[in-house]
Each structure stands twice: as structure tokens, then as C-alpha cells.
Amino acid sequence: MDTSLLRTLTDFGLNDKEAKVYLALLELGDGNVTQIAAKTGLKRAITYIVLERLMEQGYASRTGRGKVLRFTAADPLRLFTSEQTRLTNFKFMLPLMRSLYNTPKAKPRFNYFEGKEAILTVYSEISRYPTAKFISSIDRLNSFVPEEVERWLTEYQNENKDHESMHLLTDTPADQSAVKTLVRNGQQVRLMPKGVMLDMDFSIYGEKVAITSIGDPLFVVVIESQALANSITALFSLLWQTARPVRGTTKK
């Protein structure tokens, strides 16, 4: 195998075995595990494991031809695009992270998650806190993670959640429909002015702030910092005062 190509792939982030299998797939066009193992010099069992990892990352796929499983590599442009997307997302959040990094006191902790499953995990964590504050668009969330919206509203209906969350929602039909469920279950809800739309979802819970991109790509940055949580809470309070109250909620 071309050592310079292998080095390029490992520099990109693949480990040695992943680079060998991916390059073998490129050279073969497509192949079964026996052919790929022979090409790479890896054992068949190891080759299966590496192929599964590459498929999870979107860098390989099954071709589905015939009874014997065959595999093919994703276009190398996909690797470049994937890396470019991660860099773009990181660059977007860089100013906020740098401002916190330069704070002389205790530095905050950051976690970046990409993809629907990771985002659902973060929302599951938020639901376990007794209180939370949300600046959300149910309309937008329902377009990308409808299962999370449905689960969330169902929990409010069936589990009688024992907490006092506050929700700032957009004034859209989808959000107005969700308001009924939230208010019936003791949640405080206000609607932002008509025409205000959100591409980001903000959640404040405990010492954490979660900033979710509700678009393509889906990603969320969770920042653990009491100072930041306090500051975002203050901004939330200002927005809350200007938002339209919904009947059945209490004022805070």
C-alpha cells in the first residue's frame, strides 16, 4: 500500500487499521471481508470490526450484492466534507469559548456533540434536572428531532414532572399547540414576539448551558460554568419580561 496515502489518512484521524481498510476499499472498488483482509494483511475478525467502525463514521458501506457481504468505500470527498463541517462548527463557537478560556477564575468545561443521537442524550440529561429554562422553537425541533419532542411532551402529560421549568417559545402554531400541554402540567410559558425565529436552542440547567444548532448539521455544545449560567439566566429574565404571557402560567 502507498505509505504516503496511509500517512495522510492517519493524519486525518483514522487509526492505522482503519486507514489500511479504507485504502484497500478504494483500491478494490468493492470487496468481501476475505479480499479486504488479504489486501491489508489483517485477520478477518479484525477486518470485520474495522469495517463496522468505518461504517459508523460514514466512510464505508455494504453494497448488498449477493449472499456474501461486500463493502465499498465512501467518496474521499466525504472525509474532507466531514472534517470541514466539524471545523466550521468549532469556528462558530470559538469566540465564546475563547472569551471563557481567558477568564482568570476557574475555567469552564466544554463538551461538543454532533448528530441526532448525541443531542437526544443531552436532552435526556436536561430532563433529569428539577428546574430548567428554555429558549426554544418546538416548530424547528419537530423538523429535526420529532421523536424527542413527542417524548418530551408525553412525559409532561403522563409523569406529572415535579419541577418548575420556564419556556420561552416562538409564536407559531406548533409552539402554541405545545403550550397547552406545558401549561396543563404546571409549566411557565411565554411566547416571543411574532416573527422571531430561532436556529439555536438554549437550555439553562444547574451550572450548565446547552446551545443546540437545530439545523443541518445538528450539534450541541454543553458548557459547564456557573458564571455563564448566571449571565445567560439574567438575559433570559430580560427576554421573559418582554415576552407575551400565556394564560395559566405564573409570573416569576
Secondary structure, DSSP 4 states (H G I P E B T S, - for coil): --HHHHHHHHHHT--HHHHHHHHHHHHHSSEEHHHHHHHHT--HHHHHHHHHHHHHTTSEEE---SSS-EEEEPPHHHHHHHHHHHHHHHHHHHHHHHHHHT-SSSPPEEEEEESHHHHHHHHHHHHTSS--EEEE-HHHHHHH-HHHHHHHHHHHHHH---S--EEEE-SSHHHHHHHHHHHHTT-EEEEPPTT---SEEEEEETTEEEEEE-SSS-EEEEEE-HHHHHHHHHHHHHHHHHSEE-TT----
